Amino acid sequence: MPQRALFPFLLASIRALTKNRDSERILFSSLQAIFYILLLGWVFVPVYMASGVYTMPEYLRRRFGGQRIGVYLSVLTLLLYVFTKISVLSPCSHPAH
């Protein structure tokens, strides 16, 4: 199959599987997320490997020193978790049908 015909073929397959536009948007945003995750890995994995660390908190602790960065990162993670749960579970995020 020629390369220029590959994308329309994939698009037709996706439309046949999704059956509506909302599912198609979700699928394309998921594919876009995969691309960005791979891009971030391509950028950050060499940095982590060169410094000999395995996790982001360990890297930040080595780069900026001290134990406070781990506490800040933990608090930030907990706050973001709570705020995302509130935004997903709030009545405003689910409009009435």
Gaussian input, Z-matrix of N, CA and C with variables (Angstrom, degrees):
# hf/3-21g

backbone

0 1
 N
 C     1     B1
 C     2     B2     1     A1
 N     3     B3     2     A2     1     D1
 C     4     B4     3     A3     2     D2
 C     5     B5     4     A4     3     D3
 N     6     B6     5     A5     4     D4
 C     7     B7     6     A6     5     D5
 C     8     B8     7     A7     6     D6
 N     9     B9     8     A8     7     D7
 C    10    B10     9     A9     8     D8
 C    11    B11    10    A10     9     D9
 N    12    B12    11    A11    10    D10
 C    13    B13    12    A12    11    D11
 C    14    B14    13    A13    12    D12
 N    15    B15    14    A14    13    D13
 C    16    B16    15    A15    14    D14
 C    17    B17    16    A16    15    D15
 N    18    B18    17    A17    16    D16
 C    19    B19    18    A18    17    D17
 C    20    B20    19    A19    18    D18
 N    21    B21    20    A20    19    D19
 C    22    B22    21    A21    20    D20
 C    23    B23    22    A22    21    D21
 N    24    B24    23    A23    22    D22
 C    25    B25    24    A24    23    D23
 C    26    B26    25    A25    24    D24
 N    27    B27    26    A26    25    D25
 C    28    B28    27    A27    26    D26
 C    29    B29    28    A28    27    D27
 N    30    B30    29    A29    28    D28
 C    31    B31    30    A30    29    D29
 C    32    B32    31    A31    30    D30
 N    33    B33    32    A32    31    D31
 C    34    B34    33    A33    32    D32
 C    35    B35    34    A34    33    D33
 N    36    B36    35    A35    34    D34
 C    37    B37    36    A36    35    D35
 C    38    B38    37    A37    36    D36
 N    39    B39    38    A38    37    D37
 C    40    B40    39    A39    38    D38
 C    41    B41    40    A40    39    D39
 N    42    B42    41    A41    40    D40
 C    43    B43    42    A42    41    D41
 C    44    B44    43    A43    42    D42
 N    45    B45    44    A44    43    D43
 C    46    B46    45    A45    44    D44
 C    47    B47    46    A46    45    D45
 N    48    B48    47    A47    46    D46
 C    49    B49    48    A48    47    D47
 C    50    B50    49    A49    48    D48
 N    51    B51    50    A50    49    D49
 C    52    B52    51    A51    50    D50
 C    53    B53    52    A52    51    D51
 N    54    B54    53    A53    52    D52
 C    55    B55    54    A54    53    D53
 C    56    B56    55    A55    54    D54
 N    57    B57    56    A56    55    D55
 C    58    B58    57    A57    56    D56
 C    59    B59    58    A58    57    D57
 N    60    B60    59    A59    58    D58
 C    61    B61    60    A60    59    D59
 C    62    B62    61    A61    60    D60
 N    63    B63    62    A62    61    D61
 C    64    B64    63    A63    62    D62
 C    65    B65    64    A64    63    D63
 N    66    B66    65    A65    64    D64
 C    67    B67    66    A66    65    D65
 C    68    B68    67    A67    66    D66
 N    69    B69    68    A68    67    D67
 C    70    B70    69    A69    68    D68
 C    71    B71    70    A70    69    D69
 N    72    B72    71    A71    70    D70
 C    73    B73    72    A72    71    D71
 C    74    B74    73    A73    72    D72
 N    75    B75    74    A74    73    D73
 C    76    B76    75    A75    74    D74
 C    77    B77    76    A76    75    D75
 N    78    B78    77    A77    76    D76
 C    79    B79    78    A78    77    D77
 C    80    B80    79    A79    78    D78
 N    81    B81    80    A80    79    D79
 C    82    B82    81    A81    80    D80
 C    83    B83    82    A82    81    D81
 N    84    B84    83    A83    82    D82
 C    85    B85    84    A84    83    D83
 C    86    B86    85    A85    84    D84
 N    87    B87    86    A86    85    D85
 C    88    B88    87    A87    86    D86
 C    89    B89    88    A88    87    D87
 N    90    B90    89    A89    88    D88
 C    91    B91    90    A90    89    D89
 C    92    B92    91    A91    90    D90
 N    93    B93    92    A92    91    D91
 C    94    B94    93    A93    92    D92
 C    95    B95    94    A94    93    D93
 N    96    B96    95    A95    94    D94
 C    97    B97    96    A96    95    D95
 C    98    B98    97    A97    96    D96
 N    99    B99    98    A98    97    D97
 C   100   B100    99    A99    98    D98
 C   101   B101   100   A100    99    D99
 N   102   B102   101   A101   100   D100
 C   103   B103   102   A102   101   D101
 C   104   B104   103   A103   102   D102
 N   105   B105   104   A104   103   D103
 C   106   B106   105   A105   104   D104
 C   107   B107   106   A106   105   D105
 N   108   B108   107   A107   106   D106
 C   109   B109   108   A108   107   D107
 C   110   B110   109   A109   108   D108
 N   111   B111   110   A110   109   D109
 C   112   B112   111   A111   110   D110
 C   113   B113   112   A112   111   D111
 N   114   B114   113   A113   112   D112
 C   115   B115   114   A114   113   D113
 C   116   B116   115   A115   114   D114
 N   117   B117   116   A116   115   D115
 C   118   B118   117   A117   116   D116
 C   119   B119   118   A118   117   D117
 N   120   B120   119   A119   118   D118
 C   121   B121   120   A120   119   D119
 C   122   B122   121   A121   120   D120
 N   123   B123   122   A122   121   D121
 C   124   B124   123   A123   122   D122
 C   125   B125   124   A124   123   D123
 N   126   B126   125   A125   124   D124
 C   127   B127   126   A126   125   D125
 C   128   B128   127   A127   126   D126
 N   129   B129   128   A128   127   D127
 C   130   B130   129   A129   128   D128
 C   131   B131   130   A130   129   D129
 N   132   B132   131   A131   130   D130
 C   133   B133   132   A132   131   D131
 C   134   B134   133   A133   132   D132
 N   135   B135   134   A134   133   D133
 C   136   B136   135   A135   134   D134
 C   137   B137   136   A136   135   D135
 N   138   B138   137   A137   136   D136
 C   139   B139   138   A138   137   D137
 C   140   B140   139   A139   138   D138
 N   141   B141   140   A140   139   D139
 C   142   B142   141   A141   140   D140
 C   143   B143   142   A142   141   D141
 N   144   B144   143   A143   142   D142
 C   145   B145   144   A144   143   D143
 C   146   B146   145   A145   144   D144
 N   147   B147   146   A146   145   D145
 C   148   B148   147   A147   146   D146
 C   149   B149   148   A148   147   D147
 N   150   B150   149   A149   148   D148
 C   151   B151   150   A150   149   D149
 C   152   B152   151   A151   150   D150
 N   153   B153   152   A152   151   D151
 C   154   B154   153   A153   152   D152
 C   155   B155   154   A154   153   D153
 N   156   B156   155   A155   154   D154
 C   157   B157   156   A156   155   D155
 C   158   B158   157   A157   156   D156
 N   159   B159   158   A158   157   D157
 C   160   B160   159   A159   158   D158
 C   161   B161   160   A160   159   D159
 N   162   B162   161   A161   160   D160
 C   163   B163   162   A162   161   D161
 C   164   B164   163   A163   162   D162
 N   165   B165   164   A164   163   D163
 C   166   B166   165   A165   164   D164
 C   167   B167   166   A166   165   D165
 N   168   B168   167   A167   166   D166
 C   169   B169   168   A168   167   D167
 C   170   B170   169   A169   168   D168
 N   171   B171   170   A170   169   D169
 C   172   B172   171   A171   170   D170
 C   173   B173   172   A172   171   D171
 N   174   B174   173   A173   172   D172
 C   175   B175   174   A174   173   D173
 C   176   B176   175   A175   174   D174
 N   177   B177   176   A176   175   D175
 C   178   B178   177   A177   176   D176
 C   179   B179   178   A178   177   D177
 N   180   B180   179   A179   178   D178
 C   181   B181   180   A180   179   D179
 C   182   B182   181   A181   180   D180
 N   183   B183   182   A182   181   D181
 C   184   B184   183   A183   182   D182
 C   185   B185   184   A184   183   D183
 N   186   B186   185   A185   184   D184
 C   187   B187   186   A186   185   D185
 C   188   B188   187   A187   186   D186
 N   189   B189   188   A188   187   D187
 C   190   B190   189   A189   188   D188
 C   191   B191   190   A190   189   D189
 N   192   B192   191   A191   190   D190
 C   193   B193   192   A192   191   D191
 C   194   B194   193   A193   192   D192
 N   195   B195   194   A194   193   D193
 C   196   B196   195   A195   194   D194
 C   197   B197   196   A196   195   D195
 N   198   B198   197   A197   196   D196
 C   199   B199   198   A198   197   D197
 C   200   B200   199   A199   198   D198
 N   201   B201   200   A200   199   D199
 C   202   B202   201   A201   200   D200
 C   203   B203   202   A202   201   D201
 N   204   B204   203   A203   202   D202
 C   205   B205   204   A204   203   D203
 C   206   B206   205   A205   204   D204
 N   207   B207   206   A206   205   D205
 C   208   B208   207   A207   206   D206
 C   209   B209   208   A208   207   D207
 N   210   B210   209   A209   208   D208
 C   211   B211   210   A210   209   D209
 C   212   B212   211   A211   210   D210
 N   213   B213   212   A212   211   D211
 C   214   B214   213   A213   212   D212
 C   215   B215   214   A214   213   D213
 N   216   B216   215   A215   214   D214
 C   217   B217   216   A216   215   D215
 C   218   B218   217   A217   216   D216
 N   219   B219   218   A218   217   D217
 C   220   B220   219   A219   218   D218
 C   221   B221   220   A220   219   D219
 N   222   B222   221   A221   220   D220
 C   223   B223   222   A222   221   D221
 C   224   B224   223   A223   222   D222
 N   225   B225   224   A224   223   D223
 C   226   B226   225   A225   224   D224
 C   227   B227   226   A226   225   D225
 N   228   B228   227   A227   226   D226
 C   229   B229   228   A228   227   D227
 C   230   B230   229   A229   228   D228
 N   231   B231   230   A230   229   D229
 C   232   B232   231   A231   230   D230
 C   233   B233   232   A232   231   D231
 N   234   B234   233   A233   232   D232
 C   235   B235   234   A234   233   D233
 C   236   B236   235   A235   234   D234
 N   237   B237   236   A236   235   D235
 C   238   B238   237   A237   236   D236
 C   239   B239   238   A238   237   D237
 N   240   B240   239   A239   238   D238
 C   241   B241   240   A240   239   D239
 C   242   B242   241   A241   240   D240
 N   243   B243   242   A242   241   D241
 C   244   B244   243   A243   242   D242
 C   245   B245   244   A244   243   D243
 N   246   B246   245   A245   244   D244
 C   247   B247   246   A246   245   D245
 C   248   B248   247   A247   246   D246
 N   249   B249   248   A248   247   D247
 C   250   B250   249   A249   248   D248
 C   251   B251   250   A250   249   D249
 N   252   B252   251   A251   250   D250
 C   253   B253   252   A252   251   D251
 C   254   B254   253   A253   252   D252
 N   255   B255   254   A254   253   D253
 C   256   B256   255   A255   254   D254
 C   257   B257   256   A256   255   D255
 N   258   B258   257   A257   256   D256
 C   259   B259   258   A258   257   D257
 C   260   B260   259   A259   258   D258
 N   261   B261   260   A260   259   D259
 C   262   B262   261   A261   260   D260
 C   263   B263   262   A262   261   D261
 N   264   B264   263   A263   262   D262
 C   265   B265   264   A264   263   D263
 C   266   B266   265   A265   264   D264
 N   267   B267   266   A266   265   D265
 C   268   B268   267   A267   266   D266
 C   269   B269   268   A268   267   D267
 N   270   B270   269   A269   268   D268
 C   271   B271   270   A270   269   D269
 C   272   B272   271   A271   270   D270
 N   273   B273   272   A272   271   D271
 C   274   B274   273   A273   272   D272
 C   275   B275   274   A274   273   D273
 N   276   B276   275   A275   274   D274
 C   277   B277   276   A276   275   D275
 C   278   B278   277   A277   276   D276
 N   279   B279   278   A278   277   D277
 C   280   B280   279   A279   278   D278
 C   281   B281   280   A280   279   D279
 N   282   B282   281   A281   280   D280
 C   283   B283   282   A282   281   D281
 C   284   B284   283   A283   282   D282
 N   285   B285   284   A284   283   D283
 C   286   B286   285   A285   284   D284
 C   287   B287   286   A286   285   D285
 N   288   B288   287   A287   286   D286
 C   289   B289   288   A288   287   D287
 C   290   B290   289   A289   288   D288

   B1=1.4475
   B2=1.5276
   B3=1.3427
   B4=1.4615
   B5=1.5233
   B6=1.3201
   B7=1.4573
   B8=1.5245
   B9=1.3384
   B10=1.4612
   B11=1.5259
   B12=1.3125
   B13=1.4624
   B14=1.5263
   B15=1.3217
   B16=1.4596
   B17=1.5319
   B18=1.3422
   B19=1.4593
   B20=1.5253
   B21=1.3380
   B22=1.4708
   B23=1.5289
   B24=1.3215
   B25=1.4647
   B26=1.5270
   B27=1.3428
   B28=1.4630
   B29=1.5247
   B30=1.3278
   B31=1.4501
   B32=1.5342
   B33=1.3192
   B34=1.4647
   B35=1.5252
   B36=1.3116
   B37=1.4611
   B38=1.5198
   B39=1.3201
   B40=1.4587
   B41=1.5282
   B42=1.3272
   B43=1.4623
   B44=1.5228
   B45=1.3204
   B46=1.4590
   B47=1.5273
   B48=1.3145
   B49=1.4589
   B50=1.5264
   B51=1.3318
   B52=1.4527
   B53=1.5228
   B54=1.3084
   B55=1.4611
   B56=1.5268
   B57=1.3228
   B58=1.4637
   B59=1.5142
   B60=1.3189
   B61=1.4609
   B62=1.5220
   B63=1.3318
   B64=1.4589
   B65=1.5204
   B66=1.3130
   B67=1.4611
   B68=1.5165
   B69=1.3161
   B70=1.4674
   B71=1.5257
   B72=1.3171
   B73=1.4666
   B74=1.5220
   B75=1.3131
   B76=1.4637
   B77=1.5179
   B78=1.3192
   B79=1.4557
   B80=1.5162
   B81=1.3378
   B82=1.4599
   B83=1.5239
   B84=1.3227
   B85=1.4554
   B86=1.5265
   B87=1.3251
   B88=1.4656
   B89=1.5180
   B90=1.3160
   B91=1.4662
   B92=1.5246
   B93=1.3133
   B94=1.4557
   B95=1.5339
   B96=1.3166
   B97=1.4642
   B98=1.5227
   B99=1.3244
   B100=1.4710
   B101=1.5186
   B102=1.3307
   B103=1.4653
   B104=1.5256
   B105=1.3373
   B106=1.4623
   B107=1.5255
   B108=1.3084
   B109=1.4683
   B110=1.5236
   B111=1.3253
   B112=1.4628
   B113=1.5270
   B114=1.3291
   B115=1.4640
   B116=1.5252
   B117=1.3247
   B118=1.4596
   B119=1.5250
   B120=1.3321
   B121=1.4592
   B122=1.5142
   B123=1.3232
   B124=1.4630
   B125=1.5199
   B126=1.3426
   B127=1.4633
   B128=1.5235
   B129=1.3400
   B130=1.4625
   B131=1.5284
   B132=1.2967
   B133=1.4749
   B134=1.5258
   B135=1.3300
   B136=1.4715
   B137=1.5326
   B138=1.3323
   B139=1.4658
   B140=1.5242
   B141=1.3299
   B142=1.4676
   B143=1.5243
   B144=1.3157
   B145=1.4691
   B146=1.5268
   B147=1.3220
   B148=1.4605
   B149=1.5244
   B150=1.3324
   B151=1.4589
   B152=1.5271
   B153=1.3349
   B154=1.4585
   B155=1.5138
   B156=1.3236
   B157=1.4591
   B158=1.5225
   B159=1.3371
   B160=1.4615
   B161=1.5226
   B162=1.3252
   B163=1.4588
   B164=1.5187
   B165=1.3330
   B166=1.4598
   B167=1.5308
   B168=1.3591
   B169=1.4740
   B170=1.5336
   B171=1.3217
   B172=1.4658
   B173=1.5293
   B174=1.3229
   B175=1.4655
   B176=1.5283
   B177=1.3460
   B178=1.4648
   B179=1.5208
   B180=1.3268
   B181=1.4644
   B182=1.5213
   B183=1.3366
   B184=1.4545
   B185=1.5204
   B186=1.2989
   B187=1.4601
   B188=1.5308
   B189=1.3364
   B190=1.4658
   B191=1.5195
   B192=1.3339
   B193=1.4506
   B194=1.5242
   B195=1.3121
   B196=1.4632
   B197=1.5194
   B198=1.3327
   B199=1.4538
   B200=1.5316
   B201=1.3467
   B202=1.4626
   B203=1.5242
   B204=1.3215
   B205=1.4697
   B206=1.5262
   B207=1.3152
   B208=1.4649
   B209=1.5178
   B210=1.3383
   B211=1.4638
   B212=1.5224
   B213=1.3324
   B214=1.4663
   B215=1.5185
   B216=1.3168
   B217=1.4621
   B218=1.5293
   B219=1.3125
   B220=1.4685
   B221=1.5238
   B222=1.3197
   B223=1.4677
   B224=1.5227
   B225=1.3139
   B226=1.4582
   B227=1.5227
   B228=1.3192
   B229=1.4640
   B230=1.5283
   B231=1.3220
   B232=1.4658
   B233=1.5271
   B234=1.3280
   B235=1.4598
   B236=1.5239
   B237=1.3193
   B238=1.4608
   B239=1.5225
   B240=1.3162
   B241=1.4646
   B242=1.5354
   B243=1.3268
   B244=1.4672
   B245=1.5255
   B246=1.3281
   B247=1.4655
   B248=1.5204
   B249=1.3211
   B250=1.4689
   B251=1.5210
   B252=1.3283
   B253=1.4625
   B254=1.5236
   B255=1.3206
   B256=1.4612
   B257=1.5257
   B258=1.3196
   B259=1.4651
   B260=1.5220
   B261=1.3090
   B262=1.4657
   B263=1.5163
   B264=1.3127
   B265=1.4612
   B266=1.5240
   B267=1.3343
   B268=1.4643
   B269=1.5184
   B270=1.3261
   B271=1.4668
   B272=1.5251
   B273=1.3210
   B274=1.4604
   B275=1.5197
   B276=1.3224
   B277=1.4660
   B278=1.5388
   B279=1.3322
   B280=1.4687
   B281=1.5229
   B282=1.3348
   B283=1.4674
   B284=1.5316
   B285=1.3064
   B286=1.4751
   B287=1.5252
   B288=1.3058
   B289=1.4764
   B290=1.4907
   A1=108.27
   A2=117.89
   A3=119.69
   A4=110.67
   A5=115.51
   A6=119.99
   A7=111.73
   A8=118.94
   A9=120.05
   A10=111.94
   A11=117.65
   A12=121.01
   A13=112.12
   A14=116.52
   A15=119.65
   A16=111.72
   A17=117.55
   A18=119.53
   A19=112.53
   A20=120.70
   A21=118.54
   A22=112.88
   A23=116.52
   A24=120.01
   A25=110.20
   A26=116.64
   A27=120.41
   A28=110.97
   A29=116.55
   A30=120.07
   A31=111.67
   A32=116.62
   A33=119.91
   A34=110.72
   A35=117.33
   A36=120.68
   A37=111.09
   A38=116.60
   A39=120.84
   A40=109.97
   A41=117.06
   A42=120.03
   A43=111.64
   A44=116.30
   A45=119.00
   A46=110.75
   A47=116.44
   A48=119.91
   A49=112.44
   A50=117.72
   A51=119.47
   A52=114.11
   A53=118.34
   A54=124.45
   A55=114.70
   A56=119.59
   A57=119.98
   A58=110.37
   A59=116.04
   A60=121.51
   A61=113.12
   A62=118.39
   A63=119.66
   A64=110.98
   A65=117.17
   A66=119.91
   A67=110.72
   A68=115.67
   A69=119.50
   A70=110.46
   A71=117.52
   A72=120.82
   A73=111.44
   A74=115.86
   A75=119.60
   A76=110.38
   A77=116.31
   A78=120.13
   A79=111.04
   A80=117.92
   A81=120.20
   A82=111.87
   A83=118.66
   A84=119.56
   A85=110.63
   A86=117.44
   A87=120.33
   A88=110.96
   A89=116.65
   A90=119.87
   A91=110.94
   A92=116.41
   A93=120.52
   A94=110.11
   A95=117.46
   A96=121.07
   A97=110.73
   A98=116.94
   A99=120.23
   A100=110.10
   A101=116.42
   A102=120.39
   A103=110.62
   A104=117.54
   A105=120.32
   A106=112.19
   A107=117.84
   A108=119.86
   A109=110.47
   A110=116.87
   A111=120.12
   A112=111.55
   A113=116.50
   A114=120.49
   A115=110.89
   A116=117.29
   A117=120.37
   A118=111.86
   A119=116.54
   A120=119.32
   A121=111.90
   A122=116.54
   A123=121.11
   A124=110.82
   A125=116.60
   A126=120.57
   A127=111.33
   A128=117.68
   A129=120.07
   A130=115.47
   A131=119.24
   A132=119.64
   A133=111.71
   A134=120.36
   A135=118.36
   A136=113.44
   A137=117.09
   A138=120.43
   A139=109.82
   A140=116.74
   A141=120.50
   A142=111.64
   A143=117.04
   A144=119.56
   A145=111.09
   A146=117.46
   A147=120.52
   A148=111.81
   A149=117.14
   A150=119.22
   A151=112.61
   A152=117.77
   A153=120.81
   A154=114.71
   A155=118.02
   A156=121.71
   A157=109.37
   A158=115.34
   A159=120.79
   A160=113.32
   A161=118.83
   A162=121.21
   A163=110.14
   A164=116.14
   A165=120.96
   A166=112.37
   A167=119.95
   A168=117.90
   A169=112.68
   A170=116.07
   A171=118.99
   A172=110.64
   A173=116.81
   A174=120.88
   A175=110.69
   A176=117.16
   A177=120.06
   A178=111.96
   A179=116.60
   A180=120.79
   A181=110.24
   A182=116.87
   A183=120.22
   A184=112.10
   A185=116.86
   A186=120.73
   A187=112.31
   A188=117.02
   A189=120.07
   A190=113.48
   A191=117.91
   A192=121.27
   A193=113.29
   A194=115.46
   A195=120.73
   A196=113.16
   A197=114.02
   A198=121.50
   A199=112.39
   A200=117.05
   A201=119.59
   A202=112.64
   A203=116.83
   A204=119.44
   A205=110.39
   A206=118.09
   A207=121.26
   A208=112.04
   A209=116.34
   A210=120.92
   A211=109.56
   A212=117.42
   A213=120.45
   A214=111.21
   A215=116.49
   A216=120.85
   A217=110.85
   A218=117.64
   A219=120.93
   A220=111.48
   A221=117.00
   A222=120.71
   A223=110.22
   A224=117.56
   A225=121.22
   A226=111.30
   A227=116.97
   A228=121.11
   A229=111.22
   A230=116.89
   A231=120.33
   A232=111.74
   A233=117.84
   A234=120.66
   A235=111.52
   A236=117.02
   A237=119.61
   A238=111.30
   A239=117.02
   A240=120.79
   A241=110.70
   A242=116.33
   A243=120.27
   A244=110.69
   A245=117.93
   A246=120.39
   A247=112.16
   A248=118.25
   A249=118.63
   A250=110.47
   A251=118.56
   A252=120.24
   A253=111.14
   A254=116.99
   A255=120.19
   A256=109.93
   A257=117.16
   A258=119.63
   A259=111.70
   A260=117.95
   A261=120.53
   A262=111.09
   A263=117.48
   A264=121.39
   A265=113.93
   A266=118.05
   A267=118.82
   A268=110.87
   A269=116.95
   A270=119.81
   A271=112.72
   A272=117.61
   A273=120.23
   A274=112.30
   A275=117.31
   A276=118.92
   A277=112.03
   A278=117.55
   A279=121.76
   A280=109.34
   A281=117.10
   A282=118.37
   A283=111.95
   A284=114.49
   A285=120.02
   A286=109.67
   A287=115.71
   A288=120.45
   A289=110.84
   D1=128.53
   D2=178.76
   D3=-62.70
   D4=152.30
   D5=-175.40
   D6=-65.36
   D7=-35.66
   D8=-177.72
   D9=-69.09
   D10=-18.15
   D11=179.08
   D12=-93.29
   D13=-5.69
   D14=-176.54
   D15=-69.81
   D16=-45.60
   D17=-177.11
   D18=-63.78
   D19=-46.85
   D20=177.26
   D21=-61.72
   D22=-33.73
   D23=177.03
   D24=-64.24
   D25=-45.25
   D26=178.77
   D27=-65.12
   D28=-40.30
   D29=178.96
   D30=-63.48
   D31=-41.73
   D32=177.62
   D33=-64.63
   D34=-38.14
   D35=178.02
   D36=-65.78
   D37=-41.11
   D38=179.46
   D39=-64.51
   D40=-44.86
   D41=179.72
   D42=-63.39
   D43=-35.70
   D44=178.65
   D45=-67.89
   D46=-34.12
   D47=-178.96
   D48=-79.30
   D49=-34.70
   D50=-172.31
   D51=-86.72
   D52=-34.34
   D53=175.57
   D54=71.26
   D55=-13.90
   D56=175.66
   D57=-149.52
   D58=165.47
   D59=-173.38
   D60=-71.27
   D61=-32.82
   D62=-179.11
   D63=-65.22
   D64=-42.78
   D65=178.61
   D66=-65.28
   D67=-34.41
   D68=178.25
   D69=-65.86
   D70=-41.69
   D71=177.47
   D72=-63.45
   D73=-41.06
   D74=178.46
   D75=-63.27
   D76=-42.83
   D77=179.87
   D78=-63.40
   D79=-44.79
   D80=-179.63
   D81=-67.00
   D82=-35.76
   D83=177.18
   D84=-68.79
   D85=-33.41
   D86=175.57
   D87=-66.98
   D88=-41.20
   D89=177.09
   D90=-65.02
   D91=-37.30
   D92=177.34
   D93=-66.01
   D94=-39.69
   D95=178.29
   D96=-62.85
   D97=-39.78
   D98=177.57
   D99=-60.95
   D100=-43.37
   D101=179.05
   D102=-59.77
   D103=-46.58
   D104=-177.93
   D105=-68.36
   D106=-35.06
   D107=176.92
   D108=-64.89
   D109=-42.43
   D110=176.62
   D111=-63.68
   D112=-39.56
   D113=178.27
   D114=-63.59
   D115=-45.03
   D116=178.16
   D117=-63.83
   D118=-38.92
   D119=175.79
   D120=-62.74
   D121=-40.26
   D122=179.56
   D123=-63.66
   D124=-31.80
   D125=-179.82
   D126=-81.97
   D127=-44.77
   D128=-169.31
   D129=-92.90
   D130=-24.39
   D131=-178.94
   D132=-61.36
   D133=-43.69
   D134=176.73
   D135=-61.23
   D136=-33.64
   D137=178.57
   D138=-66.16
   D139=-46.12
   D140=179.07
   D141=-65.13
   D142=-41.25
   D143=-179.36
   D144=-66.29
   D145=-38.57
   D146=-179.83
   D147=-66.85
   D148=-32.75
   D149=-178.86
   D150=-89.76
   D151=-9.18
   D152=175.84
   D153=76.21
   D154=31.29
   D155=178.91
   D156=-116.06
   D157=165.95
   D158=-178.37
   D159=-117.43
   D160=-21.31
   D161=-177.36
   D162=-128.87
   D163=159.52
   D164=178.63
   D165=-64.91
   D166=-43.78
   D167=177.24
   D168=-60.07
   D169=-38.02
   D170=178.30
   D171=-64.56
   D172=-40.59
   D173=178.06
   D174=-64.01
   D175=-45.47
   D176=180.00
   D177=-64.71
   D178=-37.61
   D179=178.07
   D180=-63.10
   D181=-41.76
   D182=178.72
   D183=-69.94
   D184=-39.29
   D185=-176.09
   D186=-72.71
   D187=-44.24
   D188=-174.82
   D189=-105.88
   D190=-9.31
   D191=176.27
   D192=75.75
   D193=158.41
   D194=176.21
   D195=81.41
   D196=167.96
   D197=-179.51
   D198=-97.32
   D199=-11.58
   D200=-176.22
   D201=-64.07
   D202=-31.34
   D203=-178.13
   D204=-62.67
   D205=-34.54
   D206=176.45
   D207=-66.03
   D208=-39.02
   D209=177.59
   D210=-66.86
   D211=-45.10
   D212=178.66
   D213=-59.52
   D214=-44.00
   D215=-179.32
   D216=-65.51
   D217=-39.04
   D218=177.95
   D219=-65.34
   D220=-44.36
   D221=178.85
   D222=-64.49
   D223=-43.41
   D224=178.31
   D225=-61.00
   D226=-42.49
   D227=178.79
   D228=-62.75
   D229=-44.69
   D230=179.11
   D231=-64.26
   D232=-43.12
   D233=178.90
   D234=-63.80
   D235=-43.87
   D236=178.55
   D237=-64.17
   D238=-38.02
   D239=177.54
   D240=-62.31
   D241=-46.65
   D242=-179.31
   D243=-64.07
   D244=-45.53
   D245=-178.44
   D246=-66.27
   D247=-36.53
   D248=177.69
   D249=-70.08
   D250=-36.33
   D251=176.69
   D252=-66.40
   D253=-39.90
   D254=178.16
   D255=-63.68
   D256=-42.87
   D257=-177.51
   D258=-69.03
   D259=-31.98
   D260=179.15
   D261=-76.96
   D262=-37.43
   D263=-175.24
   D264=-90.56
   D265=-4.90
   D266=-178.21
   D267=-72.48
   D268=149.73
   D269=-179.98
   D270=-63.48
   D271=-25.16
   D272=-179.52
   D273=-69.95
   D274=-24.16
   D275=-178.28
   D276=-81.35
   D277=-11.35
   D278=178.59
   D279=-121.34
   D280=89.79
   D281=-179.54
   D282=-65.94
   D283=150.52
   D284=179.26
   D285=-68.71
   D286=145.05
   D287=-179.45
   D288=-91.96

